[in-house]
Amino acid sequence: MGYDMGKGLSPEETNAVVAAAAEAAAEAVEESLDESVQSVLGAADAIERLSYDRPITASGKIYGVKFPLASYSSAPAGERTEAAVGLTAAASTDETAAANDFDLEPCFMFTRVNGHLTSDGEFVETAIEGDPAFSVDGSNGDVYVRWSTRFFKYIITDTHEEIQITDIYRPNEGWCPYGIFVAPDGRLKRYAYIAAYEMGYNSDSLAASISGVPTAHNTYTNRNATTAGLSHNTQLTEIRKKGNQYCGMTTKEVAFLQDMFCVEFATRNSQSIMQGCVNLNFQIHPTVAETGATRVIVSNSNASKFPVGCTVSVGTASSSGSTDRNLASMNSIVNRKRVLSQEAYDDSNTAIYLDVGDDTFDTTTECYISTMPWYTGMTDGVKGTSGSYKSNTNGYYPMKYRGVESLYGNVYTIMSDVIISNYKAYICYDCTKFTTNVSSDYIEVGYSLSSSGGYVKEMGSDAAHPSVRLPITVGGSTSTYYCDYYYISGGTNHELLFGGSLYFGGSAGLFLWYGSSAVSFAYWYVGSRLSASGRSGEAA
């Protein structure tokens, strides 16, 4: 993490490179400030206040966290610095509101909005949360988390690397804007918008960020079922039906949220704060066969594996005995319906009632009930800015970080802006040019990825492409260094997946990366998230 330019540079040389890059970015930002703002405030005030329409919420404080370099310590915990010193943070549930000092700090405040992108990529807000018109169900458009402009600086010493974040621009002090705030022409945007929910489909069968719908992840879950599941390739097709100004999530959103999380919770072990839905991987036989049912009968010992609200499919194994949830047969009796309730059936068994409306179905003791990715919106009732539905610790329930639901867990998220080839990352900064292979519109990132999989020990970085932070060495564990796993294999044109799914346990988290599969790979635990940041001048 950070602008570590690779082996061979001293910390002093590295910081000099960082400072030079930051100063160049600062000059570009200053030159590109909105002329109308400067005419009202004057150039100096415009630079300092930058987001002139939010003077109340921009504090100018600097918040930091310092982590040991891998060569110094394997500890994932960080030490708070600057204005973060003395602050505490905790995650809530839908039943308990945890005290979190960062909720009162302007740099960590956000707003949820409804809105959409115009054909030229400009974001139009249609409602702000609190307004009567605001809606999470799609009736007033997609739901995004709006952030005012944030800046970062990384400081590297012989033993540590420090992340610093602030909300007011300071020219010539080594600060850079996060990529999501940089417009294609290099201007600094007032706001960036991150989709609040994993990708589902709206009533027009278009990709959406809305509450209360199935997470899009394979043929049998897509409303329009026109593709063979979501992969890097088919994600392009599906999302472009909404307009080519849209794309799937990018590394720019991930880099911003990773830094915010690390500063807030002072750890790289994200699952120690919120485990996310990473352990809800169950497939069992019913214990009682029924006809015309709206329920599945399971043993009492298995009932807890299907918590109320979770999503299940009911189906049969293939002729060869496969129970792969990607198979049509495994979704043939009930296709991704939520658990409504549980009731005692007899002394040994529990009835799992499903949300099938007036429909009924037949079960046998040879079929299977399987857990599937949760519907969107399960964290809407969490009593805090971050937390989980029901529990932060058992690995069954979706989490959210500052309004972004299932940032990790539930399904893998496809990164739309990066393709992996022969252990190198290639990035494109214009979503209208995203394609299915490394074309001339993709730029090679200036470091090689680890050629071996394993728990992440060190992340690479390139000052020219600060949002692309991928593993360069492995050798950690679930409790050391970055605490998350990295999957990789040789070959060309691999998709990049992030975060892990309900299937991946301790491997998943805020720093899990998967680069082992072709850009055409689609599977039941692979999903997506809309992005409003597909066009960026971060590397202009």
C-alpha positions as CSV (number, residue, x, y, z in Angstrom):
1,M,0.0,0.0,0.0
2,G,1.2,3.5,-0.7
3,Y,3.6,4.8,-3.3
4,D,6.3,2.2,-2.6
5,M,8.2,2.4,-5.8
6,G,9.7,-1.1,-5.4
7,K,12.8,-2.7,-4.1
8,G,16.0,-0.7,-4.4
9,L,14.8,2.7,-3.2
10,S,15.5,4.0,0.2
11,P,12.5,5.4,2.2
12,E,13.9,8.9,1.6
13,E,14.1,8.3,-2.1
14,T,10.6,6.8,-2.2
15,N,9.2,9.8,-0.3
16,A,10.9,12.2,-2.7
17,V,9.3,10.4,-5.7
18,V,5.9,10.6,-3.9
19,A,6.3,14.3,-3.1
20,A,7.2,15.0,-6.7
21,A,4.2,13.2,-8.0
22,A,1.9,14.8,-5.5
23,E,3.3,18.3,-6.3
24,A,2.6,17.7,-10.0
25,A,-0.9,16.6,-9.2
26,A,-1.4,19.6,-7.0
27,E,-0.4,21.9,-9.7
28,A,-2.8,20.2,-12.2
29,V,-5.6,20.5,-9.6
30,E,-5.0,24.1,-8.9
31,E,-5.0,24.9,-12.6
32,S,-8.2,23.1,-13.2
33,L,-10.3,24.5,-10.4
34,D,-13.7,25.6,-11.5
35,E,-13.4,29.2,-12.9
36,S,-16.8,30.2,-11.5
37,V,-15.7,29.2,-8.0
38,Q,-12.5,31.2,-8.3
39,S,-14.5,34.2,-9.5
40,V,-16.7,34.1,-6.4
41,L,-14.1,33.2,-3.8
42,G,-10.8,34.2,-5.4
43,A,-8.2,31.6,-6.4
44,A,-6.6,31.3,-3.0
45,D,-9.9,30.7,-1.2
46,A,-11.0,28.3,-3.9
47,I,-7.9,26.2,-3.4
48,E,-8.3,26.1,0.3
49,R,-12.0,25.6,0.4
50,L,-12.3,23.6,-2.8
51,S,-15.8,22.2,-2.0
52,Y,-17.4,25.7,-1.7
53,D,-20.9,24.3,-1.3
54,R,-20.0,22.4,1.9
55,P,-18.0,24.7,4.1
56,I,-19.8,23.3,7.2
57,T,-18.7,19.7,6.7
58,A,-15.1,20.3,5.6
59,S,-12.9,20.5,8.7
60,G,-9.4,20.3,7.2
61,K,-8.3,17.9,9.9
62,I,-5.8,15.2,9.0
63,Y,-6.5,11.6,10.1
64,G,-3.8,8.9,9.9
65,V,-2.8,5.4,10.7
66,K,0.7,3.9,10.7
67,F,1.3,0.2,9.8
68,P,4.6,-1.7,10.2
69,L,6.4,-2.6,7.0
70,A,6.4,-6.4,6.3
71,S,10.2,-6.4,7.0
72,Y,9.6,-5.0,10.4
73,S,6.5,-6.7,11.8
74,S,3.7,-9.0,10.7
75,A,1.1,-7.3,12.9
76,P,-2.0,-6.2,11.0
77,A,-2.9,-3.6,13.7
78,G,-2.0,0.0,13.1
79,E,-1.2,3.0,15.3
80,R,-3.5,6.0,15.0
81,T,-1.9,9.3,14.1
82,E,-2.8,13.0,13.7
83,A,-6.5,13.7,14.5
84,A,-7.3,10.0,14.7
85,V,-5.4,9.7,17.9
86,G,-7.7,9.1,20.8
87,L,-10.7,8.2,18.6
88,T,-12.4,4.8,18.8
89,A,-14.5,3.0,16.2
90,A,-16.9,0.0,16.4
91,A,-19.4,-1.7,14.1
92,S,-23.2,-1.8,14.8
93,T,-25.9,-4.4,14.1
94,D,-29.6,-3.9,13.4
95,E,-30.2,-4.4,17.1
96,T,-27.3,-2.5,18.7
97,A,-25.9,0.9,17.9
98,A,-22.2,0.9,18.6
99,A,-20.4,4.1,19.6
100,N,-18.1,5.4,16.8
101,D,-16.2,8.6,17.3
102,F,-15.6,8.8,13.5
103,D,-19.3,9.4,12.9
104,L,-18.8,12.9,14.3
105,E,-15.8,13.7,12.2
106,P,-16.6,15.6,9.0
107,C,-14.0,13.7,6.9
108,F,-15.9,10.5,7.5
109,M,-19.4,11.8,6.9
110,F,-21.3,10.8,3.7
111,T,-24.8,11.2,2.3
112,R,-27.0,8.7,0.4
113,V,-28.6,10.0,-2.7
114,N,-30.7,8.8,-5.7
115,G,-29.3,9.7,-9.0
116,H,-28.1,8.7,-12.5
117,L,-25.4,9.4,-15.0
118,T,-26.1,11.5,-18.0
119,S,-24.8,10.3,-21.4
120,D,-21.7,12.4,-21.0
121,G,-20.9,10.9,-17.6
122,E,-22.1,13.7,-15.3
123,F,-23.9,12.6,-12.2
124,V,-27.4,14.0,-11.6
125,E,-28.9,13.8,-8.1
126,T,-32.7,13.3,-8.0
127,A,-33.1,13.1,-4.2
128,I,-31.1,13.1,-1.0
129,E,-31.8,10.8,1.9
130,G,-34.2,12.6,4.2
131,D,-36.2,14.0,1.4
132,P,-39.7,12.5,0.8
133,A,-38.6,11.6,-2.7
134,F,-35.6,9.5,-1.6
135,S,-36.2,5.8,-2.2
136,V,-34.1,2.7,-1.9
137,D,-36.4,0.4,-4.0
138,G,-35.6,1.9,-7.4
139,S,-38.7,4.0,-7.8
140,N,-36.5,7.2,-7.9
141,G,-33.4,5.7,-9.4
142,D,-30.3,4.0,-8.1
143,V,-28.9,4.5,-4.6
144,Y,-25.4,5.9,-4.2
145,V,-23.2,7.0,-1.3
146,R,-22.0,10.5,-2.0
147,W,-18.6,11.6,-0.7
148,S,-17.1,15.1,-0.9
149,T,-13.6,15.4,-2.2
150,R,-11.0,13.5,-0.1
151,F,-7.2,13.6,-0.4
152,F,-4.5,11.2,0.6
153,K,-0.8,11.2,1.4
154,Y,1.5,8.2,2.2
155,I,4.6,8.5,4.3
156,I,7.1,5.7,4.3
157,T,10.0,5.3,6.8
158,D,12.5,2.5,7.5
159,T,9.9,0.7,9.6
160,H,6.4,1.9,8.8
161,E,4.1,3.3,6.2
162,E,1.4,5.8,7.1
163,I,-1.9,6.6,5.4
164,Q,-3.1,10.1,5.9
165,I,-6.5,11.4,4.8
166,T,-8.0,14.9,4.8
167,D,-11.0,16.8,3.3
168,I,-9.4,20.2,2.3
169,Y,-6.7,20.5,-0.4
170,R,-3.3,21.7,0.7
171,P,-1.1,22.5,-2.3
172,N,2.6,21.7,-2.2
173,E,2.3,19.5,0.9
174,G,2.3,16.1,-0.8
175,W,-1.4,15.5,-1.0
176,C,-3.2,13.8,-4.0
177,P,-7.0,13.5,-4.7
178,Y,-8.4,10.0,-4.7
179,G,-9.0,8.8,-8.3
180,I,-12.8,8.8,-7.9
181,F,-12.7,12.6,-7.5
182,V,-10.7,13.3,-10.7
183,A,-12.7,14.1,-13.8
184,P,-11.6,12.8,-17.2
185,D,-10.1,16.2,-18.1
186,G,-8.2,16.4,-14.9
187,R,-10.6,18.7,-13.1
188,L,-11.4,17.9,-9.5
189,K,-15.0,16.9,-8.9
190,R,-17.0,18.2,-6.0
191,Y,-18.4,14.7,-5.2
192,A,-17.9,11.1,-6.0
193,Y,-20.6,8.5,-5.9
194,I,-20.3,4.8,-4.8
195,A,-23.1,2.4,-5.4
196,A,-24.7,1.5,-2.1
197,Y,-25.7,-2.0,-3.1
198,E,-24.3,-4.9,-5.1
199,M,-25.7,-5.1,-8.6
200,G,-29.2,-6.4,-9.0
201,Y,-31.8,-5.6,-11.6
202,N,-34.6,-3.0,-11.6
203,S,-38.1,-3.3,-12.9
204,D,-36.8,-2.5,-16.4
205,S,-34.4,-5.4,-16.2
206,L,-31.4,-3.0,-16.2
207,A,-28.5,-3.2,-13.8
208,A,-29.2,-1.3,-10.6
209,S,-28.1,-0.3,-7.2
210,I,-31.3,-0.8,-5.2
211,S,-32.6,-2.5,-2.1
212,G,-34.7,-5.7,-1.9
213,V,-33.7,-7.5,-5.1
214,P,-31.6,-10.6,-5.8
215,T,-27.9,-10.0,-6.2
216,A,-27.0,-10.6,-9.8
217,H,-24.6,-13.5,-10.0
218,N,-25.5,-16.2,-12.6
219,T,-27.9,-17.1,-15.4
220,Y,-30.6,-18.3,-12.9
221,T,-30.5,-15.1,-10.9
222,N,-30.4,-12.6,-13.7
223,R,-33.9,-11.1,-14.4
224,N,-33.4,-11.1,-18.1
225,A,-31.2,-14.2,-18.2
226,T,-29.6,-13.1,-21.5
227,T,-26.1,-14.0,-20.5
228,A,-24.4,-17.1,-19.1
229,G,-23.7,-15.4,-15.8
230,L,-21.6,-12.4,-14.8
231,S,-18.0,-12.4,-15.9
232,H,-15.7,-9.5,-16.8
233,N,-17.0,-9.9,-20.4
234,T,-20.7,-10.3,-19.8
235,Q,-20.7,-7.6,-17.1
236,L,-19.7,-5.2,-19.9
237,T,-22.7,-6.3,-22.0
238,E,-25.1,-6.2,-19.1
239,I,-24.2,-2.8,-17.7
240,R,-23.9,-1.1,-21.0
241,K,-27.6,-1.8,-21.6
242,K,-28.0,1.0,-19.0
243,G,-25.7,3.3,-21.1
244,N,-22.0,3.2,-21.9
245,Q,-21.3,5.8,-19.3
246,Y,-21.8,3.1,-16.7
247,C,-19.5,0.2,-15.8
248,G,-18.8,-2.2,-13.0
249,M,-16.9,-1.3,-9.8
250,T,-13.3,0.0,-10.3
251,T,-10.1,-0.1,-8.4
252,K,-10.6,3.6,-7.6
253,E,-13.6,3.0,-5.4
254,V,-11.8,0.1,-3.7
255,A,-8.6,2.0,-3.0
256,F,-10.6,4.9,-1.4
257,L,-12.7,2.6,0.8
258,Q,-9.6,0.5,1.9
259,D,-7.8,3.6,3.1
260,M,-10.9,5.0,4.9
261,F,-11.5,1.7,6.6
262,C,-7.9,1.3,7.7
263,V,-7.7,4.8,9.1
264,E,-11.1,4.4,10.9
265,F,-10.5,1.0,12.4
266,A,-6.7,1.0,12.6
267,T,-6.3,-2.5,11.3
268,R,-5.9,-4.4,8.0
269,N,-7.7,-7.3,9.4
270,S,-11.2,-6.3,8.1
271,Q,-12.8,-9.5,9.3
272,S,-11.8,-8.7,12.9
273,I,-14.3,-5.8,12.7
274,M,-17.0,-7.2,10.5
275,Q,-16.7,-10.8,9.2
276,G,-19.2,-10.3,6.4
277,C,-21.1,-13.1,4.7
278,V,-18.3,-15.6,4.2
279,N,-19.3,-18.8,6.1
280,L,-22.9,-19.4,4.9
281,N,-22.0,-22.3,2.6
282,F,-24.5,-25.1,3.2
283,Q,-26.3,-27.7,1.1
284,I,-28.4,-30.4,2.9
285,H,-31.2,-32.8,2.3
286,P,-34.7,-32.2,3.7
287,T,-35.7,-34.7,6.4
288,V,-39.3,-34.9,5.3
289,A,-40.8,-35.0,1.8
290,E,-43.8,-32.8,1.1
291,T,-46.1,-31.9,-1.8
292,G,-47.7,-28.5,-2.4
293,A,-45.4,-27.0,0.2
294,T,-44.1,-23.5,0.9
295,R,-41.5,-24.8,3.3
296,V,-38.6,-27.2,3.6
297,I,-38.3,-29.5,6.6
298,V,-34.7,-29.9,8.0
299,S,-33.3,-31.3,11.2
300,N,-33.1,-29.1,14.2
301,S,-29.3,-29.2,14.1
302,N,-29.3,-27.8,10.5
303,A,-32.0,-25.1,11.0
304,S,-29.5,-22.5,12.2
305,K,-27.7,-22.8,8.8
306,F,-30.7,-21.1,7.1
307,P,-31.2,-17.9,9.1
308,V,-34.4,-15.8,8.6
309,G,-33.8,-13.4,5.7
310,C,-31.2,-15.5,3.9
311,T,-31.6,-16.7,0.3
312,V,-31.9,-20.3,-0.7
313,S,-32.5,-22.4,-3.7
314,V,-34.0,-25.9,-3.8
315,G,-33.2,-28.4,-6.5
316,T,-31.7,-31.7,-7.5
317,A,-28.2,-32.9,-8.2
318,S,-27.1,-33.6,-11.8
319,S,-27.2,-37.0,-13.3
320,S,-23.5,-37.3,-12.4
321,G,-24.3,-36.4,-8.8
322,S,-22.9,-32.8,-8.9
323,T,-24.5,-30.3,-6.5
324,D,-22.8,-27.3,-8.1
325,R,-25.1,-24.3,-7.5
326,N,-24.3,-23.1,-11.0
327,L,-26.5,-25.9,-12.3
328,A,-30.0,-25.3,-13.4
329,S,-31.1,-28.5,-11.6
330,M,-29.9,-27.2,-8.3
331,N,-32.3,-24.2,-8.7
332,S,-35.1,-26.0,-10.4
333,I,-37.6,-26.4,-7.5
334,V,-37.1,-23.0,-5.8
335,N,-34.9,-20.4,-7.4
336,R,-33.4,-18.0,-4.9
337,K,-36.1,-17.2,-2.4
338,R,-35.8,-15.7,1.0
339,V,-36.4,-17.5,4.3
340,L,-39.5,-16.0,5.9
341,S,-39.6,-17.8,9.2
342,Q,-38.8,-20.9,11.1
343,E,-41.2,-23.0,13.1
344,A,-41.0,-26.3,15.0
345,Y,-42.2,-29.2,12.9
346,D,-41.7,-31.9,15.6
347,D,-39.3,-32.6,18.3
348,S,-36.5,-33.4,15.9
349,N,-37.2,-31.1,12.9
350,T,-37.8,-27.5,11.9
351,A,-39.9,-26.0,9.1
352,I,-38.1,-23.4,7.0
353,Y,-40.8,-21.2,5.3
354,L,-39.9,-19.6,2.0
355,D,-41.1,-16.4,0.4
356,V,-42.8,-18.0,-2.6
357,G,-46.1,-16.1,-2.4
358,D,-49.0,-18.2,-3.7
359,D,-46.7,-20.7,-5.4
360,T,-46.1,-24.2,-4.0
361,F,-43.5,-26.8,-4.6
362,D,-42.7,-30.4,-3.9
363,T,-39.7,-31.7,-2.0
364,T,-38.1,-35.1,-1.5
365,T,-35.5,-36.3,0.9
366,E,-33.1,-36.6,-2.1
367,C,-33.3,-33.0,-3.2
368,Y,-31.1,-30.2,-1.7
369,I,-31.7,-26.9,0.0
370,S,-28.7,-24.6,-0.7
371,T,-27.7,-21.2,0.7
372,M,-27.3,-18.6,-2.0
373,P,-26.1,-14.9,-2.0
374,W,-28.3,-12.6,0.1
375,Y,-30.8,-10.1,-1.5
376,T,-29.7,-6.5,-1.4
377,G,-30.8,-4.2,1.4
378,M,-30.3,-6.6,4.3
379,T,-28.2,-4.0,6.1
380,D,-30.7,-1.2,5.7
381,G,-31.8,-1.5,9.3
382,V,-28.2,-1.5,10.8
383,K,-28.1,1.1,13.6
384,G,-24.9,2.7,12.5
385,T,-22.8,3.9,9.5
386,S,-21.0,0.5,9.5
387,G,-22.0,-2.9,10.7
388,S,-23.8,-6.1,9.9
389,Y,-27.3,-7.6,9.8
390,K,-27.7,-9.5,13.1
391,S,-24.0,-10.3,13.8
392,N,-20.6,-9.0,12.9
393,T,-18.8,-12.1,14.0
394,N,-20.4,-15.4,12.8
395,G,-19.8,-15.0,9.1
396,Y,-23.5,-15.6,8.1
397,Y,-24.6,-12.0,7.6
398,P,-23.9,-9.2,5.1
399,M,-21.9,-6.2,6.3
400,K,-21.7,-2.6,5.2
401,Y,-19.0,0.0,5.5
402,R,-20.1,3.6,5.6
403,G,-23.2,2.9,3.6
404,V,-21.7,0.5,1.1
405,E,-23.3,-2.9,1.6
406,S,-21.3,-6.1,1.2
407,L,-18.1,-4.4,0.3
408,Y,-16.6,-7.8,0.8
409,G,-18.4,-11.2,1.2
410,N,-21.7,-12.5,-0.3
411,V,-20.3,-12.5,-3.9
412,Y,-17.0,-11.6,-5.5
413,T,-17.1,-8.2,-7.2
414,I,-15.7,-7.9,-10.7
415,M,-13.2,-5.1,-11.2
416,S,-14.2,-3.6,-14.5
417,D,-11.1,-1.4,-15.1
418,V,-8.3,-3.9,-14.8
419,I,-7.2,-7.0,-16.7
420,I,-4.5,-9.3,-15.5
421,S,-2.0,-10.9,-18.0
422,N,1.1,-12.8,-17.1
423,Y,1.3,-11.5,-13.6
424,K,0.9,-7.8,-14.7
425,A,-2.0,-5.5,-14.2
426,Y,-3.4,-3.4,-17.0
427,I,-5.8,-0.5,-16.4
428,C,-8.1,1.6,-18.6
429,Y,-9.4,4.9,-17.4
430,D,-12.3,5.3,-19.8
431,C,-15.2,2.9,-19.3
432,T,-16.4,3.5,-22.9
433,K,-13.2,1.7,-24.0
434,F,-13.3,-1.2,-21.5
435,T,-13.0,-4.4,-23.5
436,T,-12.4,-8.2,-23.2
437,N,-8.6,-8.1,-23.7
438,V,-5.6,-6.0,-23.1
439,S,-6.0,-3.5,-25.9
440,S,-4.0,-0.3,-26.7
441,D,-6.4,1.6,-24.3
442,Y,-5.0,-0.3,-21.3
443,I,-1.8,0.9,-19.5
444,E,0.6,-1.5,-17.9
445,V,1.0,-0.9,-14.1
446,G,4.6,-0.5,-13.1
447,Y,5.1,-3.6,-10.9
448,S,4.7,-7.3,-11.3
449,L,2.2,-9.3,-9.2
450,S,3.2,-12.2,-7.1
451,S,3.3,-15.3,-9.2
452,S,2.3,-17.4,-6.2
453,G,-1.0,-17.4,-4.4
454,G,-1.2,-17.2,-0.6
455,Y,-2.1,-14.8,2.2
456,V,-1.0,-11.3,1.3
457,K,2.2,-10.0,2.8
458,E,2.9,-6.9,0.7
459,M,1.0,-4.8,-1.8
460,G,2.6,-3.2,-4.8
461,S,2.0,0.4,-5.9
462,D,2.8,2.7,-8.8
463,A,2.7,6.4,-8.4
464,A,1.3,6.8,-11.9
465,H,-1.6,4.4,-11.0
466,P,-2.2,4.9,-7.3
467,S,-5.5,3.0,-7.2
468,V,-4.1,-0.3,-8.4
469,R,-2.7,-1.9,-5.3
470,L,-2.3,-5.7,-5.8
471,P,-0.2,-8.3,-4.0
472,I,3.5,-8.5,-4.7
473,T,4.5,-11.0,-2.0
474,V,2.6,-13.6,0.0
475,G,3.4,-15.6,3.1
476,G,1.0,-14.3,5.7
477,S,-2.1,-15.8,7.4
478,T,-5.6,-14.9,8.6
479,S,-4.0,-13.0,11.5
480,T,-0.8,-11.5,10.0
481,Y,0.0,-8.7,7.5
482,Y,-3.1,-8.1,5.3
483,C,-5.0,-11.2,6.6
484,D,-6.7,-12.0,3.3
485,Y,-5.9,-14.4,0.4
486,Y,-4.6,-13.9,-3.1
487,Y,-5.3,-16.2,-6.0
488,I,-3.3,-16.1,-9.2
489,S,-2.3,-18.2,-12.2
490,G,-0.3,-17.6,-15.3
491,G,-1.8,-16.8,-18.7
492,T,-3.3,-13.8,-20.5
493,N,-6.5,-11.8,-20.1
494,H,-7.7,-12.8,-16.6
495,E,-10.5,-10.9,-14.8
496,L,-9.8,-9.4,-11.4
497,L,-12.2,-10.2,-8.6
498,F,-12.3,-8.6,-5.2
499,G,-13.5,-9.3,-1.7
500,G,-14.6,-13.0,-1.6
501,S,-18.0,-14.6,-1.3
502,L,-20.2,-16.5,1.1
503,Y,-18.0,-19.5,0.3
504,F,-14.5,-18.3,1.3
505,G,-14.3,-18.0,5.1
506,G,-11.2,-16.5,6.5
507,S,-9.7,-16.0,3.0
508,A,-12.1,-13.2,2.2
509,G,-12.0,-9.6,3.2
510,L,-11.0,-6.1,2.3
511,F,-7.7,-7.2,0.7
512,L,-8.7,-10.4,-1.0
513,W,-7.8,-10.5,-4.8
514,Y,-8.5,-13.2,-7.3
515,G,-6.7,-13.2,-10.7
516,S,-6.8,-16.8,-11.6
517,S,-9.7,-17.0,-14.1
518,A,-10.2,-15.9,-17.7
519,V,-12.2,-12.8,-18.5
520,S,-15.0,-15.1,-19.6
521,F,-15.3,-16.9,-16.2
522,A,-18.7,-16.7,-14.7
523,Y,-19.8,-18.6,-11.6
524,W,-22.6,-18.5,-9.0
525,Y,-20.5,-16.6,-6.4
526,V,-19.3,-13.9,-8.9
527,G,-21.2,-10.6,-8.9
528,S,-20.9,-7.0,-9.7
529,R,-21.5,-3.4,-8.4
530,L,-22.3,-0.4,-10.5
531,S,-19.8,2.4,-10.8
532,A,-20.2,6.1,-11.5
533,S,-16.4,6.6,-11.8
534,G,-15.7,4.8,-15.0
535,R,-14.2,7.8,-16.6
536,S,-11.3,9.3,-14.7
537,G,-8.3,11.5,-15.2
538,E,-6.4,10.0,-12.3
539,A,-3.5,9.0,-14.6
540,A,-3.8,11.9,-17.1
